[in-house]
Amino acid sequence: MHELQPYAFHRVAHLFANLPYGPTIPNSVISRTGPGRVFVDSQIEPTAAFVYSNGACTLAGSTDSIAFGKSVCQWLSDYHGSDYFILYAFPDAWQELLDRELMRGVSKRRRLDFDLVLATFASHKGWESQIPSGYSLHSVDRALMELMRDEVLPYSRSYWRSAADFERHGVGFCLIHEDAIASVCYTCFAWNEHHDIDIMTVEGHRGKGLALVTACAFIDHCLSRGLTPNWDCWTENQASVTLAARLGFVPRVEVTAYHGVSC
C-alpha cells in the first residue's frame, strides 16, 4: 500500500467519479478542498484506492487488488489518529474481503442517502417567521466557526483544516441565544457544488424546531446559489430521518457501511 502526496491525488479521481453514494467525502480530499490522505495499490497507475478523512473512509476500484484490500484493513486496525471510522466500499464485491479481514468490533450498518424534492421544501417558504423569540440567525463566518471548533462542536475540526478554509469553501447558519450557539447547520464536506450537511442542536434548546430553521436557512442559501445540499444518516437515526422528510428529502439509496469504534 502506497500513500500519495497531495500533488498526485488527481491520479485516483477516475476511481471515485461515479460513486452511487457518498461521493463528496473522498472527492473533497482528492480535490484538496478538505483534509485527508490517499493510499493506492500503484503510485503510477492505481486500480484501487483508499481515501481517509479523519474517520470518514472510502475504498474504491478493482477488487482484484486483494493484497491492497488486506493492507487497508490492517491500516484501519493499527491506526490511532481517530477514535472511530465509517468505511464505504465500492463496488459491493469488496464486502467479502472486508467481512473476513476487518478486526473484531467492526459492525456492518445501513445508511440512507437522500435527494431533495424541491416542491416539498417550497412548503417552508417564510421559514424565517419560525425563529423563536430570543434567538437570532447568523451566517457561520470564520469567527463563529472558531467558536464551534473550540467549544460547541470540537469534532468539526476533523472536517476542515481551519476556520478560514471553512469560510472559503463551506456554508453554515446558526441560531444564537444569549451570545451562545444554540443550533447549527453547516457543510462538513464540499466538492463540485455539493455540500454535505452536519446539523446539531445544543442540549437545552432541543424540541423548539431550531434544527428545522437552521436547515431551511442552509438549504435556501444553497439553492439560491446553484449548490446541492446533501443529507445522509444511519437508517436507525429516526430523528434525522424524520427531519429530512419534513424538509423534503426522500431516500434515494440505502447502502452498507462498516463502523469501527476504538475501545
N, C-alpha and C positions, 0 to 999 in steps of 0.2 A: 504494500500500500504506500503510495507516494503522496506527499502534500504539495499542492500547487502554491506558488507565490501569487499574490493578488493580481499582478500584471498578466497572469496566464489563466485567470478564471474563465475567460471567454471560451477556452477550449472545450468546456463541458456544456456550454449554453444549449447546444443541439439536443442534449440528453434530457433537458428539463423544459423544452419549449412548448410541449403539448401535453403536459400532465393533466389528467382528468380531475384532479383535486389538489388544492393547496399549492398552486404554482408560485404564489407571491413569496413564500418563505424562502425556498432555495434561490429564486431569481433575484431577491433583494440582496443576497450575498454575492451572487455571480456578477450582478451589475455594480457591486460595491456601494450600493445605497446604504445597506446596513452591515453590521459586523458579522464575521463568521469565517469559517475555514472550509477548504475544499480538498478532498482526497480522491485519488484516481487509481485505476489499475495500470495505466500507462501515461507518462507525462506528455508524450508527444501526440499520440492518437488514442485518447481514452475511449473505451467502450462501456465503462461503468464508472459511476462517481457517487461520492457521498458528501453531502453538504451539511455542515453543522453550524448552528447559530445559537449558542448558549442554551442547549437543551432541545431546540427545535431541529429535527434531523430529517433529511430526505435521501433515500437511496434510489438510484435510477440507472437504467442501462441494461446491458446484456447479462442475463442470468448464467451465461457460460463462465463468467468470471467468478468461479466458486472460491478460489483462494482469496480473492478480494473481498467477497462477502463474509468469509470467515474472519478476515482481518478487521472488518468493520465491527463485527460482533465482539471481538476481543478488545478492540479500542474502546467501545462503549462500556465494557466490563471494567477496564483498567482506569479510564479517565475520571478524574475527580474535579473537573472545573465547574460542574453544575450538580445540584442535588437531585436532578431528575432528567429524563429525556422523553420526548414523544417522537417516535420514528414512523415515517411513511415510506412505503416501498412500492416502486412501480417498475415493471409490471407485477401483478399479483403472484407470479411464479416464484418471486423471491421468498414468499412466505414459508415454503417447505424448508429452505435453509435456515431462515430466521427462527422458525419454531424449534429447530434442532440445536442451533448454535448460541442463541442468546442465553444469558445467565439466568439462574433462578430468580424469581421475584418479579420478572417482567410479565406484565399482563397484556392480553390482546383485548382491546376495547374498540368500540364503534364510534365514529364521529360523523356528524352531518355537515354538509356544505350546502349553503342556501343561495338562491337567486332572489333579487328584489323585484316584486311586482309593483310597477310604478303607480298603477291605478289604485292599489290598496294604500300605498304610502301617501298618495294625494289626499286621502281622507283626513290626514293630520294637518292639513293646511290651517294656519293660525295656531300652531302648537305653542307659540310664544305666550299665549294667554294662559297656558297651563303652568307657568312658572309660579311656584308658591310664594306667598308673601314672605319677605325676609331673605330670599335667595336672589342672586344676580348671576346672569350668564356672561361668561368670558371666553374669548378665544384663548387657547393654550399657546402662549408665546414662550420664549426662552426662559424667562424668569419663572413662570408657572411650572414649566417642565423641570426646572432645577428643584423647585419645591416638591414636586411629585417624586422626583428621584431621591430626594433626601429624607422625606417624611411620610408622604401618603402612599406611594407605590414604589418602594425600593426596587422591585423586580423589573420595573420599566427600564432600568439601566441595561438590562440584557438585550433590549430591542434596538437601542440607539447608542452609538459611540459617545455622544454628547448631546446636551440640550440644544446646542447650536445646530447639530445635524438634524435633530427632530424639527426644529423651526424651518430648516431649509427644505425638508422633504415630506414632513408629516402634516396631519390635520388633527385638531383637537378642540374640544369645548368642555368647559366645566361649569358647575354651579357652585357659587361661593356663599357661605353663610357665616357671618361674623368673622370675616377675614380668613376663613379656613375653607379648603376644598371639601365639598360635601359629596359631589358626584362628578365623574369624568368619563368621557368617551373620546378615544384618540387612536391614531394609527400606530399599530405595533409593527407591521411590515408594509413596505411600499415598493411597488415595481410596476412600470409600464401603465401608469394611471390607475392601478389597483391599490386600494387601501384596506388592509385587514384591520378589523375592529377589535380593540380591547376596551372593556367597559366595567366600571366599578362604582359602587355607592358605599360611602363610609357608614359603618355601623352607627346607629343612632339617627340616621337620615333615611333609612330604608322604609319602604311602604308608602312613600309620598309621591310616587310617579317621577322621581328625578331622573332615573335611567332613561325613561321614555323621552324626556325633554332633551337631555344631552345627546341621545342617539338621533333624535329628529334634527337637532342643530347640525350634527356631523353629516348626516345623510343629505340634508338640504344643501349644505356647503359643497359636498362632493358633486351632487347632480348639477348644481349651477355652474360648475367649472369643468364638466365633462369627465369627472373622475368616477370610478366604480367602487362603491363601498361593499366590502365582503364580510359575511357573517358565517362563522362555523363554531361548533361546540360539540361536546360529548353528547351522545344520544340520551343519556340519563340525566343530563342537566336540564331539568324541566323548567326552571326559572328562565334560563337562556332561550330554550325552545319557545316558551310562551311569549317572551318579549319579542323575539324575532317575528313570530306570527302577527303580533299586534302591529309591528312596524311595516309588515308587508313582505317579509322574507318567507319563501316557501322552500322546503327541502329539494335539492337538486340531485344529490347523490349521497350514499352512505358508504363509508369505507372502513377498513380495519387499520388501526394504529397500534403500535407497540409502546407501552407506557412503563418506564422504569423509574423507580424511586429509590434513592440511597437510604440505607438503614441508619 
